[in-house]
Amino acid sequence: PPRSTPADQMVVVLDAGGAAPAAAARAAGTVVDLARTFAAHYPGRLAALHLARAPAAVAWPLKLALPALHRDTGSKVRVGGELPPGAREALEWHGG
């Protein structure tokens, strides 16, 4: 398959800030599901997947689960921290 270029790639951002623990836990499951889907069906298209502002009770178990993903895919997943630059504006523009 042809190699992806930055124009072909996607950055997925999920903002778990202010979410109830159960909702944040669902977001963590979504991160793993999305990473697996991209790896299986869209190899090379995922540039980064970021679960921002995740509560520690969700972030730590997810970080422990990341090694179960393929090495290339798992290295693209970021858990915790603030929203990446420009993400807040993009989320507001999309009504998020």
C-alpha positions as CSV (number, residue, x, y, z in Angstrom):
1,P,0.0,0.0,0.0
2,P,1.2,3.6,-0.6
3,R,2.6,5.4,2.3
4,S,0.4,8.1,3.9
5,T,1.5,11.7,3.9
6,P,0.5,14.2,6.6
7,A,-2.4,15.4,4.3
8,D,-3.8,11.8,4.4
9,Q,-3.6,11.4,8.1
10,M,-6.1,12.1,10.9
11,V,-5.7,13.4,14.4
12,V,-8.4,12.2,16.8
13,V,-9.0,14.2,20.0
14,L,-11.4,13.2,22.8
15,D,-11.8,15.7,25.6
16,A,-12.6,13.9,28.9
17,G,-12.3,17.0,31.0
18,G,-15.3,17.4,33.3
19,A,-16.8,14.0,32.3
20,A,-18.3,11.8,35.0
21,P,-16.1,8.8,35.7
22,A,-18.3,6.4,33.8
23,A,-18.3,8.7,30.7
24,A,-14.5,9.1,30.9
25,A,-14.2,5.3,31.2
26,R,-16.3,4.9,28.1
27,A,-14.1,7.4,26.3
28,A,-11.0,5.3,27.3
29,G,-12.7,2.2,25.7
30,T,-13.4,4.3,22.6
31,V,-9.7,5.2,22.4
32,V,-8.7,1.5,22.3
33,D,-11.5,0.7,19.8
34,L,-10.6,3.5,17.5
35,A,-6.9,2.6,17.6
36,R,-7.7,-1.0,16.7
37,T,-10.0,0.1,13.9
38,F,-7.5,2.4,12.4
39,A,-4.8,-0.2,12.6
40,A,-6.9,-2.9,11.0
41,H,-8.7,-1.0,8.3
42,Y,-6.8,2.3,7.7
43,P,-3.1,1.5,8.3
44,G,-1.0,4.6,8.2
45,R,-3.9,7.0,8.4
46,L,-3.8,7.7,12.2
47,A,-1.3,10.4,13.0
48,A,-2.3,10.7,16.7
49,L,-5.1,9.8,19.0
50,H,-5.3,12.0,22.1
51,L,-7.6,11.4,25.2
52,A,-7.1,14.8,26.8
53,R,-7.8,15.8,30.4
54,A,-8.6,12.2,31.4
55,P,-9.1,11.6,35.1
56,A,-6.3,9.6,36.7
57,A,-8.7,6.7,37.5
58,V,-9.2,6.3,33.7
59,A,-5.8,7.4,32.4
60,W,-3.7,4.9,34.4
61,P,-5.6,1.7,33.4
62,L,-5.7,2.9,29.8
63,K,-1.9,3.5,29.8
64,L,-1.5,0.0,31.1
65,A,-3.6,-1.4,28.3
66,L,-1.7,0.4,25.5
67,P,1.0,-2.2,25.2
68,A,-1.7,-4.7,24.0
69,L,-2.0,-2.6,20.9
70,H,0.4,-3.0,18.0
71,R,3.6,-1.1,18.7
72,D,3.1,1.4,15.8
73,T,-0.5,2.1,16.8
74,G,0.1,2.3,20.5
75,S,2.9,4.8,20.0
76,K,0.4,7.2,18.5
77,V,-2.0,7.2,21.5
78,R,-1.6,10.0,24.1
79,V,-3.5,9.8,27.4
80,G,-3.9,12.8,29.7
81,G,-2.6,16.2,29.6
82,E,-4.3,19.2,28.1
83,L,-5.8,19.6,24.7
84,P,-3.3,19.8,21.9
85,P,-2.7,23.2,20.3
86,G,-5.7,24.3,18.1
87,A,-8.0,21.5,19.3
88,R,-10.1,23.7,21.5
89,E,-10.8,26.1,18.6
90,A,-11.6,23.1,16.3
91,L,-14.0,21.6,18.9
92,E,-15.8,24.9,19.4
93,W,-16.0,25.4,15.7
94,H,-17.7,22.0,15.4
95,G,-20.1,22.8,18.3
96,G,-18.2,20.6,20.9
